[in-house]
Amino acid sequence: MIRSSRDGDVRVVTIDRPDRRNALRPADLDALAAAVEDATEPVVLLRGAGDAFSAGADLDVVAALDDPEAFARRGQRVANAIESADPVVVAGVDGAARGGGVELALAADVRVATPDATFGEPGATFGLFGAWGGTVRLPRVMGEGEAMDFALSGRVLDAAEANRTGLVSRVVPDPATVAHEIAGNAPDALGVLQERLRDRRPQSTQEDAEATAFAELVAAHRDDLQELTE
């Protein structure tokens, strides 16, 4: 079950299946993508109910799959929806993130953890691996060496080590504070920064786009800038 609510300028999207550590079934994946894509606020805070962020794919579902590839593709579409969303998506990890839960967090623009957060990719311990885009995003976020160690060992990282490896950017008591901090900034600047930081085209192309976007923001905020200099 996916719950969606508004908290000021932040859309809070909660994976709400605490009795199963917020494990995701196909319908949950579809609902999660819709909740993120339908958000009109500048920031989405993605979190889990109870004592876990998400255990990832529901293994009861995985064990009974007739078409495992289609299920993987479904998860990839959700992660891509998070990664390409117009709002800034903040993954607020409190408690356990495992497998697909880590992969969904990897797709977010910002990942923060509480001191109680833990992260693990346990798939290799029972003959699988995360296939919701995790093998693509994990080395981008952690670097290839840390990603290899994390995924191949199946070990669990606590919040401090997740911060050290770059898996999360901060350890905070309440991830909502980070979401509201970001939401307090100019929405058009947030959108431009997202676009620029996500851009993986050649450097010269990125620099051209950067200069154009900067000029457009200066024109849009000229009055505000003049007030700052007075």
C-alpha positions as a printed NumPy array, in Angstrom:
array([[  0.   ,   0.   ,   0.   ],
       [  1.242,   3.467,  -0.884],
       [  0.078,   6.521,   1.047],
       [  0.46 ,  10.067,  -0.228],
       [ -0.047,  13.22 ,   1.816],
       [  0.948,  16.859,   1.747],
       [  3.163,  18.533,   4.357],
       [  3.459,  22.159,   3.279],
       [  5.553,  22.248,   0.117],
       [  6.531,  18.599,   0.489],
       [  4.622,  15.604,  -0.854],
       [  5.193,  12.686,   1.538],
       [  4.969,   9.303,  -0.198],
       [  5.002,   6.426,   2.273],
       [  5.418,   2.727,   1.542],
       [  2.924,   1.453,   4.088],
       [  3.154,  -2.293,   4.575],
       [  5.003,  -2.507,   7.88 ],
       [  3.961,  -6.091,   8.624],
       [  6.09 ,  -7.126,   5.621],
       [  8.816,  -4.52 ,   6.184],
       [  7.303,  -2.548,   3.32 ],
       [  8.039,  -5.244,   0.74 ],
       [  6.68 ,  -4.334,  -2.67 ],
       [  4.266,  -6.253,  -4.887],
       [  3.535,  -5.346,  -8.533],
       [  0.506,  -3.203,  -7.604],
       [  2.593,  -1.391,  -4.981],
       [  5.227,  -0.582,  -7.589],
       [  2.621,   0.884,  -9.924],
       [  1.074,   2.937,  -7.121],
       [  4.481,   4.234,  -6.039],
       [  5.31 ,   5.435,  -9.537],
       [  1.927,   7.142,  -9.831],
       [  2.296,   8.892,  -6.462],
       [  5.659,  10.349,  -7.452],
       [  4.606,  11.299, -10.976],
       [  1.381,  12.955,  -9.767],
       [  3.096,  15.13 ,  -7.152],
       [  2.789,  18.867,  -7.805],
       [  4.891,  20.015,  -4.848],
       [  8.556,  20.962,  -5.449],
       [  9.827,  18.137,  -3.235],
       [  8.77 ,  14.535,  -2.644],
       [  9.865,  12.766,   0.533],
       [  9.909,   8.993,   0.039],
       [  9.836,   6.988,   3.255],
       [  8.63 ,   3.74 ,   4.785],
       [  6.153,   3.032,   7.56 ],
       [  7.166,   1.336,  10.79 ],
       [ 10.73 ,   0.224,  11.438],
       [ 11.868,  -0.245,   7.82 ],
       [ 12.291,   1.84 ,   4.695],
       [ 11.636,  -1.11 ,   2.376],
       [ 12.698,  -4.735,   2.153],
       [ 12.477,  -4.423,  -1.647],
       [ 10.616,  -6.984,  -3.713],
       [  8.216,  -9.258,  -1.867],
       [ 10.026, -12.601,  -2.067],
       [  6.751, -14.529,  -1.952],
       [  5.85 , -12.776,  -5.186],
       [  9.29 , -13.346,  -6.704],
       [  9.203, -17.073,  -5.935],
       [  5.903, -17.446,  -7.8  ],
       [  6.737, -15.286, -10.834],
       [  5.859, -16.674, -14.253],
       [  7.766, -13.839, -15.965],
       [ 10.657, -12.63 , -13.793],
       [ 11.982, -10.359, -16.546],
       [  8.69 ,  -8.468, -16.702],
       [  8.819,  -7.974, -12.933],
       [ 12.363,  -6.608, -13.193],
       [ 11.263,  -4.24 , -15.956],
       [  8.382,  -3.068, -13.773],
       [ 10.746,  -2.189, -10.965],
       [ 13.06 ,  -0.436, -13.398],
       [ 10.176,   1.716, -14.633],
       [  9.426,   2.793, -11.054],
       [ 13.07 ,   3.646, -10.358],
       [ 13.237,   5.574, -13.634],
       [ 10.062,   7.466, -12.69 ],
       [ 11.695,   8.479,  -9.404],
       [ 14.936,   9.465, -11.128],
       [ 13.215,  11.56 , -13.803],
       [ 10.481,  13.105, -11.621],
       [  9.919,  16.858, -11.842],
       [  9.97 ,  17.329,  -8.053],
       [ 13.189,  16.794,  -6.151],
       [ 12.884,  13.321,  -4.625],
       [ 14.426,  12.85 ,  -1.184],
       [ 14.711,   9.266,   0.049],
       [ 14.489,   9.389,   3.83 ],
       [ 15.762,   6.033,   5.058],
       [ 14.818,   5.155,   8.625],
       [ 15.362,   1.517,   9.532],
       [ 16.198,  -1.239,   7.074],
       [ 16.614,  -0.721,   3.328],
       [ 17.273,  -3.982,   1.546],
       [ 17.532,  -5.019,  -2.096],
       [ 14.927,  -3.152,  -4.096],
       [ 14.539,  -0.689,  -1.231],
       [ 18.159,   0.357,  -1.748],
       [ 17.568,   0.526,  -5.506],
       [ 14.6  ,   2.873,  -5.125],
       [ 16.652,   5.075,  -2.808],
       [ 19.478,   5.123,  -5.374],
       [ 17.062,   6.595,  -7.921],
       [ 16.271,   9.572,  -5.669],
       [ 17.977,  12.943,  -6.096],
       [ 18.983,  13.045,  -2.429],
       [ 19.418,  10.193,   0.029],
       [ 19.531,  10.833,   3.763],
       [ 19.448,   8.41 ,   6.667],
       [ 18.541,   8.437,  10.317],
       [ 21.007,   6.932,  12.816],
       [ 18.835,   3.775,  12.84 ],
       [ 19.093,   3.208,   9.075],
       [ 20.826,   0.15 ,   7.634],
       [ 21.475,  -0.804,   4.021],
       [ 22.001,  -4.182,   2.398],
       [ 21.997,  -5.904,  -0.996],
       [ 21.491,  -9.497,   0.188],
       [ 20.535, -10.982,  -3.171],
       [ 23.82 , -12.797,  -3.748],
       [ 23.374, -14.71 ,  -0.489],
       [ 20.362, -16.536,  -1.935],
       [ 21.296, -16.582,  -5.598],
       [ 19.814, -13.343,  -6.921],
       [ 20.676,  -9.666,  -7.293],
       [ 18.724,  -6.445,  -7.458],
       [ 17.447,  -5.797, -10.984],
       [ 15.621,  -2.461, -10.597],
       [ 18.516,  -0.473, -12.011],
       [ 20.744,  -1.017,  -8.999],
       [ 23.704,  -2.413, -10.923],
       [ 23.652,   0.771, -13.041],
       [ 23.24 ,   3.333, -10.272],
       [ 25.228,   1.772,  -7.433],
       [ 28.722,   2.295,  -8.962],
       [ 27.747,   5.823, -10.005],
       [ 26.843,   6.662,  -6.429],
       [ 29.446,   4.729,  -4.41 ],
       [ 32.236,   4.225,  -6.941],
       [ 32.969,   0.859,  -8.504],
       [ 35.16 ,  -0.5  ,  -5.702],
       [ 32.716,   0.262,  -2.88 ],
       [ 29.798,  -0.942,  -5.009],
       [ 31.514,  -4.264,  -5.743],
       [ 32.291,  -4.829,  -2.063],
       [ 28.776,  -3.895,  -0.954],
       [ 26.916,  -5.999,  -3.534],
       [ 29.189,  -9.052,  -3.711],
       [ 29.615,  -9.473,   0.04 ],
       [ 25.95 ,  -9.027,   0.952],
       [ 27.078,  -7.174,   4.079],
       [ 24.948,  -4.592,   5.86 ],
       [ 26.064,  -0.979,   6.183],
       [ 25.017,   1.156,   9.108],
       [ 24.163,   4.829,   8.625],
       [ 27.691,   6.053,   9.327],
       [ 29.274,   3.736,   6.764],
       [ 26.566,   4.523,   4.212],
       [ 27.488,   8.179,   4.684],
       [ 31.225,   7.451,   4.353],
       [ 30.747,   5.531,   1.092],
       [ 28.48 ,   8.19 ,  -0.421],
       [ 25.377,   6.03 ,  -0.381],
       [ 23.718,   8.778,   1.67 ],
       [ 24.71 ,  12.425,   1.925],
       [ 23.673,  13.046,   5.531],
       [ 22.672,  11.318,   8.745],
       [ 19.878,  13.292,  10.405],
       [ 17.31 ,  12.701,  13.143],
       [ 14.381,  13.387,  10.791],
       [ 14.639,  13.268,   6.971],
       [ 11.666,  15.65 ,   6.728],
       [ 13.948,  18.499,   7.812],
       [ 16.075,  17.976,   4.695],
       [ 13.004,  17.819,   2.446],
       [ 11.691,  21.101,   3.876],
       [ 15.129,  22.723,   3.637],
       [ 15.204,  21.97 ,  -0.097],
       [ 11.561,  22.98 ,  -0.571],
       [ 12.368,  26.418,   0.847],
       [ 14.43 ,  27.289,  -2.231],
       [ 13.238,  28.719,  -5.555],
       [ 11.365,  25.996,  -7.469],
       [ 12.685,  27.068, -10.87 ],
       [ 16.273,  26.949,  -9.623],
       [ 15.669,  23.482,  -8.175],
       [ 14.372,  22.26 , -11.511],
       [ 17.339,  23.683, -13.419],
       [ 19.838,  22.209, -10.955],
       [ 18.193,  18.796, -11.235],
       [ 18.392,  18.909, -14.999],
       [ 21.997,  20.054, -15.029],
       [ 23.235,  17.593, -12.416],
       [ 21.468,  14.688, -14.12 ],
       [ 22.931,  15.561, -17.539],
       [ 25.394,  12.951, -18.808],
       [ 26.013,  14.379, -22.263],
       [ 29.527,  15.477, -23.325],
       [ 31.055,  18.253, -21.213],
       [ 30.882,  20.958, -23.87 ],
       [ 27.167,  20.273, -24.409],
       [ 26.55 ,  20.423, -20.683],
       [ 28.436,  23.696, -20.359],
       [ 26.387,  25.282, -23.158],
       [ 23.176,  24.209, -21.439],
       [ 24.503,  25.435, -18.093],
       [ 25.276,  28.915, -19.412],
       [ 21.868,  29.201, -21.092],
       [ 20.026,  28.072, -17.978],
       [ 22.009,  30.511, -15.816],
       [ 21.087,  33.404, -18.093],
       [ 17.413,  32.459, -17.987],
       [ 17.416,  32.345, -14.176],
       [ 19.165,  35.716, -13.945],
       [ 16.48 ,  37.236, -16.159],
       [ 13.72 ,  35.64 , -14.09 ],
       [ 15.153,  36.752, -10.742],
       [ 16.707,  40.12 , -11.635],
       [ 14.463,  42.061,  -9.242],
       [ 15.324,  39.68 ,  -6.398],
       [ 19.038,  40.024,  -7.134],
       [ 18.822,  43.814,  -7.127],
       [ 17.131,  43.738,  -3.726],
       [ 19.999,  41.648,  -2.364],
       [ 22.549,  44.262,  -3.455],
       [ 20.699,  47.265,  -2.01 ]])
